[in-house]
Every structure is written in C-alpha cells, then in structure tokens.
Amino acid sequence: MKLWFYPNDHEPPHFHAKRRGEWEFKINFLRSPEEMFELVRPMKKRGMSKADRELLREMVEEHRFEILKEWEQKVNRL
C-alpha cells in the first residue's frame, strides 16, 4: 500500500492511499471513521478490504496529530 500527500493539494486535510491495480482513496484524517474514506479510483470491483480499511483507520487514530503536522509542513505550508 502506498500513502502520500500531493504538494499544494486542497483542503480539507487528507492523504492518498493506493493499492496498485485495486483502488485509490483519499483519507480525510480529521473526519470520523465513517466519513474518512473517499473513493478516488476503483480498479477492481471488490474495493478496499476490511483489513486494509481497519489498518488505515487505526493508523490515523494513532497518528492523527503527526499526520496533520506533516500536512501543514508539506502541503498547506502554514
């Protein structure tokens, strides 16, 4: 799974997650877990697995403030 920010991306704060050949999502890490995942590009019918979704949700919950700090430094440049 690949995770990244696009430089000079738009609000709200988010990062991208991609499983090559399967899917790409925007992860809106300041939103609730129910609203966090926004599909960008489906590449297979199945979409993101429950295990991948849970892994990302847990990572965001554990590192939300660090992710926001990185967003501000690399993307938003406040």
mmJSON file of the N, C-alpha and C atoms, coordinates in Angstrom:
{"data_MODEL":{"atom_site":{
"group_PDB":["ATOM","ATOM","ATOM","ATOM","ATOM","ATOM","ATOM","ATOM","ATOM","ATOM","ATOM","ATOM","ATOM","ATOM","ATOM","ATOM","ATOM","ATOM","ATOM","ATOM","ATOM","ATOM","ATOM","ATOM","ATOM","ATOM","ATOM","ATOM","ATOM","ATOM","ATOM","ATOM","ATOM","ATOM","ATOM","ATOM","ATOM","ATOM","ATOM","ATOM","ATOM","ATOM","ATOM","ATOM","ATOM","ATOM","ATOM","ATOM","ATOM","ATOM","ATOM","ATOM","ATOM","ATOM","ATOM","ATOM","ATOM","ATOM","ATOM","ATOM","ATOM","ATOM","ATOM","ATOM","ATOM","ATOM","ATOM","ATOM","ATOM","ATOM","ATOM","ATOM","ATOM","ATOM","ATOM","ATOM","ATOM","ATOM","ATOM","ATOM","ATOM","ATOM","ATOM","ATOM","ATOM","ATOM","ATOM","ATOM","ATOM","ATOM","ATOM","ATOM","ATOM","ATOM","ATOM","ATOM","ATOM","ATOM","ATOM","ATOM","ATOM","ATOM","ATOM","ATOM","ATOM","ATOM","ATOM","ATOM","ATOM","ATOM","ATOM","ATOM","ATOM","ATOM","ATOM","ATOM","ATOM","ATOM","ATOM","ATOM","ATOM","ATOM","ATOM","ATOM","ATOM","ATOM","ATOM","ATOM","ATOM","ATOM","ATOM","ATOM","ATOM","ATOM","ATOM","ATOM","ATOM","ATOM","ATOM","ATOM","ATOM","ATOM","ATOM","ATOM","ATOM","ATOM","ATOM","ATOM","ATOM","ATOM","ATOM","ATOM","ATOM","ATOM","ATOM","ATOM","ATOM","ATOM","ATOM","ATOM","ATOM","ATOM","ATOM","ATOM","ATOM","ATOM","ATOM","ATOM","ATOM","ATOM","ATOM","ATOM","ATOM","ATOM","ATOM","ATOM","ATOM","ATOM","ATOM","ATOM","ATOM","ATOM","ATOM","ATOM","ATOM","ATOM","ATOM","ATOM","ATOM","ATOM","ATOM","ATOM","ATOM","ATOM","ATOM","ATOM","ATOM","ATOM","ATOM","ATOM","ATOM","ATOM","ATOM","ATOM","ATOM","ATOM","ATOM","ATOM","ATOM","ATOM","ATOM","ATOM","ATOM","ATOM","ATOM","ATOM","ATOM","ATOM","ATOM","ATOM","ATOM","ATOM","ATOM","ATOM","ATOM","ATOM","ATOM","ATOM","ATOM","ATOM","ATOM","ATOM","ATOM","ATOM"],
"id":[1,2,3,4,5,6,7,8,9,10,11,12,13,14,15,16,17,18,19,20,21,22,23,24,25,26,27,28,29,30,31,32,33,34,35,36,37,38,39,40,41,42,43,44,45,46,47,48,49,50,51,52,53,54,55,56,57,58,59,60,61,62,63,64,65,66,67,68,69,70,71,72,73,74,75,76,77,78,79,80,81,82,83,84,85,86,87,88,89,90,91,92,93,94,95,96,97,98,99,100,101,102,103,104,105,106,107,108,109,110,111,112,113,114,115,116,117,118,119,120,121,122,123,124,125,126,127,128,129,130,131,132,133,134,135,136,137,138,139,140,141,142,143,144,145,146,147,148,149,150,151,152,153,154,155,156,157,158,159,160,161,162,163,164,165,166,167,168,169,170,171,172,173,174,175,176,177,178,179,180,181,182,183,184,185,186,187,188,189,190,191,192,193,194,195,196,197,198,199,200,201,202,203,204,205,206,207,208,209,210,211,212,213,214,215,216,217,218,219,220,221,222,223,224,225,226,227,228,229,230,231,232,233,234],
"type_symbol":["N","C","C","N","C","C","N","C","C","N","C","C","N","C","C","N","C","C","N","C","C","N","C","C","N","C","C","N","C","C","N","C","C","N","C","C","N","C","C","N","C","C","N","C","C","N","C","C","N","C","C","N","C","C","N","C","C","N","C","C","N","C","C","N","C","C","N","C","C","N","C","C","N","C","C","N","C","C","N","C","C","N","C","C","N","C","C","N","C","C","N","C","C","N","C","C","N","C","C","N","C","C","N","C","C","N","C","C","N","C","C","N","C","C","N","C","C","N","C","C","N","C","C","N","C","C","N","C","C","N","C","C","N","C","C","N","C","C","N","C","C","N","C","C","N","C","C","N","C","C","N","C","C","N","C","C","N","C","C","N","C","C","N","C","C","N","C","C","N","C","C","N","C","C","N","C","C","N","C","C","N","C","C","N","C","C","N","C","C","N","C","C","N","C","C","N","C","C","N","C","C","N","C","C","N","C","C","N","C","C","N","C","C","N","C","C","N","C","C","N","C","C","N","C","C","N","C","C","N","C","C","N","C","C"],
"label_atom_id":["N","CA","C","N","CA","C","N","CA","C","N","CA","C","N","CA","C","N","CA","C","N","CA","C","N","CA","C","N","CA","C","N","CA","C","N","CA","C","N","CA","C","N","CA","C","N","CA","C","N","CA","C","N","CA","C","N","CA","C","N","CA","C","N","CA","C","N","CA","C","N","CA","C","N","CA","C","N","CA","C","N","CA","C","N","CA","C","N","CA","C","N","CA","C","N","CA","C","N","CA","C","N","CA","C","N","CA","C","N","CA","C","N","CA","C","N","CA","C","N","CA","C","N","CA","C","N","CA","C","N","CA","C","N","CA","C","N","CA","C","N","CA","C","N","CA","C","N","CA","C","N","CA","C","N","CA","C","N","CA","C","N","CA","C","N","CA","C","N","CA","C","N","CA","C","N","CA","C","N","CA","C","N","CA","C","N","CA","C","N","CA","C","N","CA","C","N","CA","C","N","CA","C","N","CA","C","N","CA","C","N","CA","C","N","CA","C","N","CA","C","N","CA","C","N","CA","C","N","CA","C","N","CA","C","N","CA","C","N","CA","C","N","CA","C","N","CA","C","N","CA","C","N","CA","C","N","CA","C","N","CA","C","N","CA","C","N","CA","C","N","CA","C"],
"label_alt_id":[null,null,null,null,null,null,null,null,null,null,null,null,null,null,null,null,null,null,null,null,null,null,null,null,null,null,null,null,null,null,null,null,null,null,null,null,null,null,null,null,null,null,null,null,null,null,null,null,null,null,null,null,null,null,null,null,null,null,null,null,null,null,null,null,null,null,null,null,null,null,null,null,null,null,null,null,null,null,null,null,null,null,null,null,null,null,null,null,null,null,null,null,null,null,null,null,null,null,null,null,null,null,null,null,null,null,null,null,null,null,null,null,null,null,null,null,null,null,null,null,null,null,null,null,null,null,null,null,null,null,null,null,null,null,null,null,null,null,null,null,null,null,null,null,null,null,null,null,null,null,null,null,null,null,null,null,null,null,null,null,null,null,null,null,null,null,null,null,null,null,null,null,null,null,null,null,null,null,null,null,null,null,null,null,null,null,null,null,null,null,null,null,null,null,null,null,null,null,null,null,null,null,null,null,null,null,null,null,null,null,null,null,null,null,null,null,null,null,null,null,null,null,null,null,null,null,null,null,null,null,null,null,null,null],
"label_comp_id":["MET","MET","MET","LYS","LYS","LYS","LEU","LEU","LEU","TRP","TRP","TRP","PHE","PHE","PHE","TYR","TYR","TYR","PRO","PRO","PRO","ASN","ASN","ASN","ASP","ASP","ASP","HIS","HIS","HIS","GLU","GLU","GLU","PRO","PRO","PRO","PRO","PRO","PRO","HIS","HIS","HIS","PHE","PHE","PHE","HIS","HIS","HIS","ALA","ALA","ALA","LYS","LYS","LYS","ARG","ARG","ARG","ARG","ARG","ARG","GLY","GLY","GLY","GLU","GLU","GLU","TRP","TRP","TRP","GLU","GLU","GLU","PHE","PHE","PHE","LYS","LYS","LYS","ILE","ILE","ILE","ASN","ASN","ASN","PHE","PHE","PHE","LEU","LEU","LEU","ARG","ARG","ARG","SER","SER","SER","PRO","PRO","PRO","GLU","GLU","GLU","GLU","GLU","GLU","MET","MET","MET","PHE","PHE","PHE","GLU","GLU","GLU","LEU","LEU","LEU","VAL","VAL","VAL","ARG","ARG","ARG","PRO","PRO","PRO","MET","MET","MET","LYS","LYS","LYS","LYS","LYS","LYS","ARG","ARG","ARG","GLY","GLY","GLY","MET","MET","MET","SER","SER","SER","LYS","LYS","LYS","ALA","ALA","ALA","ASP","ASP","ASP","ARG","ARG","ARG","GLU","GLU","GLU","LEU","LEU","LEU","LEU","LEU","LEU","ARG","ARG","ARG","GLU","GLU","GLU","MET","MET","MET","VAL","VAL","VAL","GLU","GLU","GLU","GLU","GLU","GLU","HIS","HIS","HIS","ARG","ARG","ARG","PHE","PHE","PHE","GLU","GLU","GLU","ILE","ILE","ILE","LEU","LEU","LEU","LYS","LYS","LYS","GLU","GLU","GLU","TRP","TRP","TRP","GLU","GLU","GLU","GLN","GLN","GLN","LYS","LYS","LYS","VAL","VAL","VAL","ASN","ASN","ASN","ARG","ARG","ARG","LEU","LEU","LEU"],
"label_asym_id":["A","A","A","A","A","A","A","A","A","A","A","A","A","A","A","A","A","A","A","A","A","A","A","A","A","A","A","A","A","A","A","A","A","A","A","A","A","A","A","A","A","A","A","A","A","A","A","A","A","A","A","A","A","A","A","A","A","A","A","A","A","A","A","A","A","A","A","A","A","A","A","A","A","A","A","A","A","A","A","A","A","A","A","A","A","A","A","A","A","A","A","A","A","A","A","A","A","A","A","A","A","A","A","A","A","A","A","A","A","A","A","A","A","A","A","A","A","A","A","A","A","A","A","A","A","A","A","A","A","A","A","A","A","A","A","A","A","A","A","A","A","A","A","A","A","A","A","A","A","A","A","A","A","A","A","A","A","A","A","A","A","A","A","A","A","A","A","A","A","A","A","A","A","A","A","A","A","A","A","A","A","A","A","A","A","A","A","A","A","A","A","A","A","A","A","A","A","A","A","A","A","A","A","A","A","A","A","A","A","A","A","A","A","A","A","A","A","A","A","A","A","A","A","A","A","A","A","A","A","A","A","A","A","A"],
"label_entity_id":["1","1","1","1","1","1","1","1","1","1","1","1","1","1","1","1","1","1","1","1","1","1","1","1","1","1","1","1","1","1","1","1","1","1","1","1","1","1","1","1","1","1","1","1","1","1","1","1","1","1","1","1","1","1","1","1","1","1","1","1","1","1","1","1","1","1","1","1","1","1","1","1","1","1","1","1","1","1","1","1","1","1","1","1","1","1","1","1","1","1","1","1","1","1","1","1","1","1","1","1","1","1","1","1","1","1","1","1","1","1","1","1","1","1","1","1","1","1","1","1","1","1","1","1","1","1","1","1","1","1","1","1","1","1","1","1","1","1","1","1","1","1","1","1","1","1","1","1","1","1","1","1","1","1","1","1","1","1","1","1","1","1","1","1","1","1","1","1","1","1","1","1","1","1","1","1","1","1","1","1","1","1","1","1","1","1","1","1","1","1","1","1","1","1","1","1","1","1","1","1","1","1","1","1","1","1","1","1","1","1","1","1","1","1","1","1","1","1","1","1","1","1","1","1","1","1","1","1","1","1","1","1","1","1"],
"label_seq_id":[1,1,1,2,2,2,3,3,3,4,4,4,5,5,5,6,6,6,7,7,7,8,8,8,9,9,9,10,10,10,11,11,11,12,12,12,13,13,13,14,14,14,15,15,15,16,16,16,17,17,17,18,18,18,19,19,19,20,20,20,21,21,21,22,22,22,23,23,23,24,24,24,25,25,25,26,26,26,27,27,27,28,28,28,29,29,29,30,30,30,31,31,31,32,32,32,33,33,33,34,34,34,35,35,35,36,36,36,37,37,37,38,38,38,39,39,39,40,40,40,41,41,41,42,42,42,43,43,43,44,44,44,45,45,45,46,46,46,47,47,47,48,48,48,49,49,49,50,50,50,51,51,51,52,52,52,53,53,53,54,54,54,55,55,55,56,56,56,57,57,57,58,58,58,59,59,59,60,60,60,61,61,61,62,62,62,63,63,63,64,64,64,65,65,65,66,66,66,67,67,67,68,68,68,69,69,69,70,70,70,71,71,71,72,72,72,73,73,73,74,74,74,75,75,75,76,76,76,77,77,77,78,78,78],
"pdbx_PDB_ins_code":[null,null,null,null,null,null,null,null,null,null,null,null,null,null,null,null,null,null,null,null,null,null,null,null,null,null,null,null,null,null,null,null,null,null,null,null,null,null,null,null,null,null,null,null,null,null,null,null,null,null,null,null,null,null,null,null,null,null,null,null,null,null,null,null,null,null,null,null,null,null,null,null,null,null,null,null,null,null,null,null,null,null,null,null,null,null,null,null,null,null,null,null,null,null,null,null,null,null,null,null,null,null,null,null,null,null,null,null,null,null,null,null,null,null,null,null,null,null,null,null,null,null,null,null,null,null,null,null,null,null,null,null,null,null,null,null,null,null,null,null,null,null,null,null,null,null,null,null,null,null,null,null,null,null,null,null,null,null,null,null,null,null,null,null,null,null,null,null,null,null,null,null,null,null,null,null,null,null,null,null,null,null,null,null,null,null,null,null,null,null,null,null,null,null,null,null,null,null,null,null,null,null,null,null,null,null,null,null,null,null,null,null,null,null,null,null,null,null,null,null,null,null,null,null,null,null,null,null,null,null,null,null,null,null],
"Cartn_x":[0.858,0.0,0.902,0.582,1.337,0.508,1.145,0.5,1.286,0.585,1.293,0.386,1.047,0.406,0.799,-0.124,0.25,0.679,1.813,2.204,1.14,0.878,-0.098,-1.491,-1.86,-3.192,-4.212,-5.444,-6.556,-7.028,-7.791,-8.464,-9.635,-10.152,-9.708,-8.443,-7.715,-6.506,-6.79,-5.956,-6.126,-4.821,-4.728,-3.647,-4.257,-3.461,-3.928,-3.37,-4.155,-3.755,-4.102,-3.157,-3.383,-2.852,-3.643,-3.2,-3.142,-1.924,-1.694,-2.608,-3.305,-4.18,-5.503,-5.761,-7.006,-7.86,-7.283,-8.068,-7.165,-7.76,-7.132,-8.205,-7.859,-8.759,-8.089,-8.905,-8.461,-8.856,-7.935,-8.193,-8.297,-9.508,-9.783,-9.603,-8.365,-7.976,-8.52,-9.126,-9.738,-11.22,-11.761,-13.172,-13.345,-14.582,-14.891,-14.575,-14.367,-14.066,-15.113,-16.374,-17.431,-17.331,-16.717,-16.631,-15.213,-14.276,-12.865,-12.461,-13.071,-12.632,-13.445,-12.745,-13.401,-12.754,-13.531,-13.023,-12.631,-11.416,-10.931,-11.016,-10.512,-10.442,-10.582,-11.7,-11.789,-11.112,-10.365,-9.7,-10.15,-10.805,-11.398,-12.742,-13.659,-14.992,-14.982,-14.066,-14.045,-13.756,-12.941,-12.603,-11.653,-11.588,-10.677,-11.168,-10.252,-10.617,-10.892,-11.63,-11.915,-10.618,-9.654,-8.367,-7.589,-7.559,-6.875,-7.56,-8.881,-9.637,-9.368,-9.362,-9.11,-7.674,-6.715,-5.326,-5.166,-5.744,-5.665,-6.391,-7.561,-8.309,-7.498,-6.901,-6.103,-4.87,-4.217,-3.048,-3.414,-4.527,-4.966,-5.285,-6.018,-6.369,-5.127,-4.13,-2.91,-2.002,-2.017,-1.044,-1.674,-2.915,-3.654,-2.912,-2.365,-1.713,-0.398,0.329,1.559,1.255,0.173,-0.226,-0.619,-1.368,-1.765,-0.536,0.421,1.641,2.374,2.463,3.118,2.341,0.997,0.157,0.47,0.524,0.77,2.155,3.15,4.508,4.687,4.125,4.4,3.357,2.127,1.054,0.544,0.023,-0.637,0.371,1.527,2.609,2.141,1.51,1.034,2.177],
"Cartn_y":[-1.171,0.0,1.231,2.182,3.42,4.546,5.398,6.548,7.8,8.906,10.133,11.348,12.525,13.823,14.358,15.08,15.84,17.228,17.757,19.128,20.1,21.124,22.16,21.595,20.531,19.944,20.86,20.523,21.345,20.875,21.749,21.41,20.492,19.734,19.539,18.68,18.734,17.932,16.452,15.857,14.449,13.913,12.612,11.991,10.944,10.444,9.446,8.082,7.057,5.668,4.876,4.021,3.262,1.844,0.912,-0.474,-0.681,-0.824,-0.867,-1.876,-1.385,-2.229,-2.551,-1.999,-2.323,-1.094,-0.063,1.097,2.258,3.458,4.648,5.388,5.796,6.543,7.815,8.846,9.987,9.649,9.842,9.585,10.931,11.342,12.61,12.389,12.528,12.056,12.863,14.009,14.77,14.447,13.656,13.267,11.996,11.674,10.45,9.24,8.073,6.865,6.557,6.89,6.616,7.514,8.706,9.683,9.833,9.091,9.273,8.838,7.802,7.187,7.697,8.278,8.787,8.11,7.334,6.607,7.58,7.438,8.241,7.427,6.183,5.38,3.904,3.304,1.848,1.183,0.142,-0.568,-2.02,-2.467,-3.8,-3.667,-4.542,-4.47,-4.558,-5.328,-5.632,-4.414,-3.491,-2.314,-2.639,-1.742,-1.897,-2.993,-3.847,-4.919,-4.354,-5.099,-4.716,-4.581,-5.471,-5.426,-4.155,-3.761,-2.528,-1.311,-1.304,-0.174,-0.052,-1.161,-1.148,-0.703,-1.17,-0.774,0.73,1.302,2.744,3.514,3.05,3.734,3.753,2.626,2.554,3.45,3.452,4.294,5.767,6.169,7.559,7.909,7.063,7.353,7.492,6.671,6.692,7.874,8.325,9.325,10.579,10.853,11.967,13.301,13.619,14.917,14.992,13.899,13.872,14.017,13.381,13.498,14.938,15.573,16.967,17.865,17.636,18.446,18.296,17.078,16.851,17.521,17.428,18.116,19.61,20.21,21.645,22.018,21.163,21.454,21.215,20.144,19.746,20.22,20.401,20.706,22.122,22.386,23.657,24.784,24.443,25.385,26.598,26.363,27.471,28.226],
"Cartn_z":[0.0,0.0,0.0,-0.845,-0.941,-0.33,0.487,1.122,0.751,0.413,0.058,0.149,0.189,0.036,-1.334,-1.978,-3.172,-2.709,-3.183,-2.824,-3.329,-2.561,-2.922,-3.175,-2.449,-2.58,-1.909,-1.978,-1.497,-0.118,0.534,1.78,1.45,2.363,3.739,3.775,4.893,5.026,4.763,3.914,3.569,2.996,2.903,2.172,1.252,0.35,-0.601,-0.224,-0.454,-0.211,-1.455,-1.881,-3.108,-2.95,-3.388,-3.543,-5.049,-5.563,-7.015,-7.708,-8.723,-9.519,-8.865,-7.665,-6.954,-6.663,-6.029,-5.629,-5.243,-5.204,-4.631,-3.841,-2.632,-1.755,-1.276,-1.008,-0.21,1.216,2.138,3.549,4.24,4.568,5.239,6.738,7.2,8.531,9.692,9.46,10.551,10.714,9.843,9.912,10.736,11.046,11.783,10.912,11.521,10.732,9.666,9.921,8.956,7.721,7.862,6.776,6.22,6.755,6.471,5.063,4.513,3.268,2.084,1.098,-0.101,-1.315,-2.029,-3.185,-4.29,-4.792,-5.91,-7.19,-7.121,-8.331,-8.003,-8.345,-8.196,-9.385,-9.124,-10.206,-10.275,-9.225,-9.182,-8.485,-8.753,-8.166,-6.65,-6.125,-4.698,-3.821,-4.268,-3.482,-2.342,-1.362,-0.232,0.699,1.117,2.042,3.428,4.196,5.577,6.37,6.117,6.826,6.484,5.202,4.809,5.412,5.384,5.954,7.452,8.144,9.59,9.891,9.108,9.284,9.128,8.087,7.879,8.978,9.367,10.436,11.726,12.09,13.308,13.215,12.062,11.868,12.022,11.429,11.534,12.987,13.675,15.062,15.938,15.687,16.497,16.154,14.898,14.44,13.848,14.176,13.565,13.66,14.835,15.014,14.245,14.165,13.373,11.888,11.435,10.031,9.721,10.624,10.428,10.383,11.256,11.264,9.928,9.426,8.131,7.001,7.049,6.053,6.047,7.23,7.324,6.796,7.036,6.582,5.094,4.563,3.184,2.186,2.63,1.691,1.885,3.053,3.303,3.558,4.082,4.356,5.122,6.273,7.122,7.743],
"occupancy":[1.0,1.0,1.0,1.0,1.0,1.0,1.0,1.0,1.0,1.0,1.0,1.0,1.0,1.0,1.0,1.0,1.0,1.0,1.0,1.0,1.0,1.0,1.0,1.0,1.0,1.0,1.0,1.0,1.0,1.0,1.0,1.0,1.0,1.0,1.0,1.0,1.0,1.0,1.0,1.0,1.0,1.0,1.0,1.0,1.0,1.0,1.0,1.0,1.0,1.0,1.0,1.0,1.0,1.0,1.0,1.0,1.0,1.0,1.0,1.0,1.0,1.0,1.0,1.0,1.0,1.0,1.0,1.0,1.0,1.0,1.0,1.0,1.0,1.0,1.0,1.0,1.0,1.0,1.0,1.0,1.0,1.0,1.0,1.0,1.0,1.0,1.0,1.0,1.0,1.0,1.0,1.0,1.0,1.0,1.0,1.0,1.0,1.0,1.0,1.0,1.0,1.0,1.0,1.0,1.0,1.0,1.0,1.0,1.0,1.0,1.0,1.0,1.0,1.0,1.0,1.0,1.0,1.0,1.0,1.0,1.0,1.0,1.0,1.0,1.0,1.0,1.0,1.0,1.0,1.0,1.0,1.0,1.0,1.0,1.0,1.0,1.0,1.0,1.0,1.0,1.0,1.0,1.0,1.0,1.0,1.0,1.0,1.0,1.0,1.0,1.0,1.0,1.0,1.0,1.0,1.0,1.0,1.0,1.0,1.0,1.0,1.0,1.0,1.0,1.0,1.0,1.0,1.0,1.0,1.0,1.0,1.0,1.0,1.0,1.0,1.0,1.0,1.0,1.0,1.0,1.0,1.0,1.0,1.0,1.0,1.0,1.0,1.0,1.0,1.0,1.0,1.0,1.0,1.0,1.0,1.0,1.0,1.0,1.0,1.0,1.0,1.0,1.0,1.0,1.0,1.0,1.0,1.0,1.0,1.0,1.0,1.0,1.0,1.0,1.0,1.0,1.0,1.0,1.0,1.0,1.0,1.0,1.0,1.0,1.0,1.0,1.0,1.0,1.0,1.0,1.0,1.0,1.0,1.0],
"B_iso_or_equiv":[0.0,0.0,0.0,0.0,0.0,0.0,0.0,0.0,0.0,0.0,0.0,0.0,0.0,0.0,0.0,0.0,0.0,0.0,0.0,0.0,0.0,0.0,0.0,0.0,0.0,0.0,0.0,0.0,0.0,0.0,0.0,0.0,0.0,0.0,0.0,0.0,0.0,0.0,0.0,0.0,0.0,0.0,0.0,0.0,0.0,0.0,0.0,0.0,0.0,0.0,0.0,0.0,0.0,0.0,0.0,0.0,0.0,0.0,0.0,0.0,0.0,0.0,0.0,0.0,0.0,0.0,0.0,0.0,0.0,0.0,0.0,0.0,0.0,0.0,0.0,0.0,0.0,0.0,0.0,0.0,0.0,0.0,0.0,0.0,0.0,0.0,0.0,0.0,0.0,0.0,0.0,0.0,0.0,0.0,0.0,0.0,0.0,0.0,0.0,0.0,0.0,0.0,0.0,0.0,0.0,0.0,0.0,0.0,0.0,0.0,0.0,0.0,0.0,0.0,0.0,0.0,0.0,0.0,0.0,0.0,0.0,0.0,0.0,0.0,0.0,0.0,0.0,0.0,0.0,0.0,0.0,0.0,0.0,0.0,0.0,0.0,0.0,0.0,0.0,0.0,0.0,0.0,0.0,0.0,0.0,0.0,0.0,0.0,0.0,0.0,0.0,0.0,0.0,0.0,0.0,0.0,0.0,0.0,0.0,0.0,0.0,0.0,0.0,0.0,0.0,0.0,0.0,0.0,0.0,0.0,0.0,0.0,0.0,0.0,0.0,0.0,0.0,0.0,0.0,0.0,0.0,0.0,0.0,0.0,0.0,0.0,0.0,0.0,0.0,0.0,0.0,0.0,0.0,0.0,0.0,0.0,0.0,0.0,0.0,0.0,0.0,0.0,0.0,0.0,0.0,0.0,0.0,0.0,0.0,0.0,0.0,0.0,0.0,0.0,0.0,0.0,0.0,0.0,0.0,0.0,0.0,0.0,0.0,0.0,0.0,0.0,0.0,0.0,0.0,0.0,0.0,0.0,0.0,0.0],
"pdbx_formal_charge":[null,null,null,null,null,null,null,null,null,null,null,null,null,null,null,null,null,null,null,null,null,null,null,null,null,null,null,null,null,null,null,null,null,null,null,null,null,null,null,null,null,null,null,null,null,null,null,null,null,null,null,null,null,null,null,null,null,null,null,null,null,null,null,null,null,null,null,null,null,null,null,null,null,null,null,null,null,null,null,null,null,null,null,null,null,null,null,null,null,null,null,null,null,null,null,null,null,null,null,null,null,null,null,null,null,null,null,null,null,null,null,null,null,null,null,null,null,null,null,null,null,null,null,null,null,null,null,null,null,null,null,null,null,null,null,null,null,null,null,null,null,null,null,null,null,null,null,null,null,null,null,null,null,null,null,null,null,null,null,null,null,null,null,null,null,null,null,null,null,null,null,null,null,null,null,null,null,null,null,null,null,null,null,null,null,null,null,null,null,null,null,null,null,null,null,null,null,null,null,null,null,null,null,null,null,null,null,null,null,null,null,null,null,null,null,null,null,null,null,null,null,null,null,null,null,null,null,null,null,null,null,null,null,null],
"auth_seq_id":[1,1,1,2,2,2,3,3,3,4,4,4,5,5,5,6,6,6,7,7,7,8,8,8,9,9,9,10,10,10,11,11,11,12,12,12,13,13,13,14,14,14,15,15,15,16,16,16,17,17,17,18,18,18,19,19,19,20,20,20,21,21,21,22,22,22,23,23,23,24,24,24,25,25,25,26,26,26,27,27,27,28,28,28,29,29,29,30,30,30,31,31,31,32,32,32,33,33,33,34,34,34,35,35,35,36,36,36,37,37,37,38,38,38,39,39,39,40,40,40,41,41,41,42,42,42,43,43,43,44,44,44,45,45,45,46,46,46,47,47,47,48,48,48,49,49,49,50,50,50,51,51,51,52,52,52,53,53,53,54,54,54,55,55,55,56,56,56,57,57,57,58,58,58,59,59,59,60,60,60,61,61,61,62,62,62,63,63,63,64,64,64,65,65,65,66,66,66,67,67,67,68,68,68,69,69,69,70,70,70,71,71,71,72,72,72,73,73,73,74,74,74,75,75,75,76,76,76,77,77,77,78,78,78],
"auth_comp_id":["MET","MET","MET","LYS","LYS","LYS","LEU","LEU","LEU","TRP","TRP","TRP","PHE","PHE","PHE","TYR","TYR","TYR","PRO","PRO","PRO","ASN","ASN","ASN","ASP","ASP","ASP","HIS","HIS","HIS","GLU","GLU","GLU","PRO","PRO","PRO","PRO","PRO","PRO","HIS","HIS","HIS","PHE","PHE","PHE","HIS","HIS","HIS","ALA","ALA","ALA","LYS","LYS","LYS","ARG","ARG","ARG","ARG","ARG","ARG","GLY","GLY","GLY","GLU","GLU","GLU","TRP","TRP","TRP","GLU","GLU","GLU","PHE","PHE","PHE","LYS","LYS","LYS","ILE","ILE","ILE","ASN","ASN","ASN","PHE","PHE","PHE","LEU","LEU","LEU","ARG","ARG","ARG","SER","SER","SER","PRO","PRO","PRO","GLU","GLU","GLU","GLU","GLU","GLU","MET","MET","MET","PHE","PHE","PHE","GLU","GLU","GLU","LEU","LEU","LEU","VAL","VAL","VAL","ARG","ARG","ARG","PRO","PRO","PRO","MET","MET","MET","LYS","LYS","LYS","LYS","LYS","LYS","ARG","ARG","ARG","GLY","GLY","GLY","MET","MET","MET","SER","SER","SER","LYS","LYS","LYS","ALA","ALA","ALA","ASP","ASP","ASP","ARG","ARG","ARG","GLU","GLU","GLU","LEU","LEU","LEU","LEU","LEU","LEU","ARG","ARG","ARG","GLU","GLU","GLU","MET","MET","MET","VAL","VAL","VAL","GLU","GLU","GLU","GLU","GLU","GLU","HIS","HIS","HIS","ARG","ARG","ARG","PHE","PHE","PHE","GLU","GLU","GLU","ILE","ILE","ILE","LEU","LEU","LEU","LYS","LYS","LYS","GLU","GLU","GLU","TRP","TRP","TRP","GLU","GLU","GLU","GLN","GLN","GLN","LYS","LYS","LYS","VAL","VAL","VAL","ASN","ASN","ASN","ARG","ARG","ARG","LEU","LEU","LEU"],
"auth_asym_id":["A","A","A","A","A","A","A","A","A","A","A","A","A","A","A","A","A","A","A","A","A","A","A","A","A","A","A","A","A","A","A","A","A","A","A","A","A","A","A","A","A","A","A","A","A","A","A","A","A","A","A","A","A","A","A","A","A","A","A","A","A","A","A","A","A","A","A","A","A","A","A","A","A","A","A","A","A","A","A","A","A","A","A","A","A","A","A","A","A","A","A","A","A","A","A","A","A","A","A","A","A","A","A","A","A","A","A","A","A","A","A","A","A","A","A","A","A","A","A","A","A","A","A","A","A","A","A","A","A","A","A","A","A","A","A","A","A","A","A","A","A","A","A","A","A","A","A","A","A","A","A","A","A","A","A","A","A","A","A","A","A","A","A","A","A","A","A","A","A","A","A","A","A","A","A","A","A","A","A","A","A","A","A","A","A","A","A","A","A","A","A","A","A","A","A","A","A","A","A","A","A","A","A","A","A","A","A","A","A","A","A","A","A","A","A","A","A","A","A","A","A","A","A","A","A","A","A","A","A","A","A","A","A","A"],
"auth_atom_id":["N","CA","C","N","CA","C","N","CA","C","N","CA","C","N","CA","C","N","CA","C","N","CA","C","N","CA","C","N","CA","C","N","CA","C","N","CA","C","N","CA","C","N","CA","C","N","CA","C","N","CA","C","N","CA","C","N","CA","C","N","CA","C","N","CA","C","N","CA","C","N","CA","C","N","CA","C","N","CA","C","N","CA","C","N","CA","C","N","CA","C","N","CA","C","N","CA","C","N","CA","C","N","CA","C","N","CA","C","N","CA","C","N","CA","C","N","CA","C","N","CA","C","N","CA","C","N","CA","C","N","CA","C","N","CA","C","N","CA","C","N","CA","C","N","CA","C","N","CA","C","N","CA","C","N","CA","C","N","CA","C","N","CA","C","N","CA","C","N","CA","C","N","CA","C","N","CA","C","N","CA","C","N","CA","C","N","CA","C","N","CA","C","N","CA","C","N","CA","C","N","CA","C","N","CA","C","N","CA","C","N","CA","C","N","CA","C","N","CA","C","N","CA","C","N","CA","C","N","CA","C","N","CA","C","N","CA","C","N","CA","C","N","CA","C","N","CA","C","N","CA","C","N","CA","C","N","CA","C","N","CA","C","N","CA","C","N","CA","C","N","CA","C"],
"pdbx_PDB_model_num":[1,1,1,1,1,1,1,1,1,1,1,1,1,1,1,1,1,1,1,1,1,1,1,1,1,1,1,1,1,1,1,1,1,1,1,1,1,1,1,1,1,1,1,1,1,1,1,1,1,1,1,1,1,1,1,1,1,1,1,1,1,1,1,1,1,1,1,1,1,1,1,1,1,1,1,1,1,1,1,1,1,1,1,1,1,1,1,1,1,1,1,1,1,1,1,1,1,1,1,1,1,1,1,1,1,1,1,1,1,1,1,1,1,1,1,1,1,1,1,1,1,1,1,1,1,1,1,1,1,1,1,1,1,1,1,1,1,1,1,1,1,1,1,1,1,1,1,1,1,1,1,1,1,1,1,1,1,1,1,1,1,1,1,1,1,1,1,1,1,1,1,1,1,1,1,1,1,1,1,1,1,1,1,1,1,1,1,1,1,1,1,1,1,1,1,1,1,1,1,1,1,1,1,1,1,1,1,1,1,1,1,1,1,1,1,1,1,1,1,1,1,1,1,1,1,1,1,1,1,1,1,1,1,1]
}}}
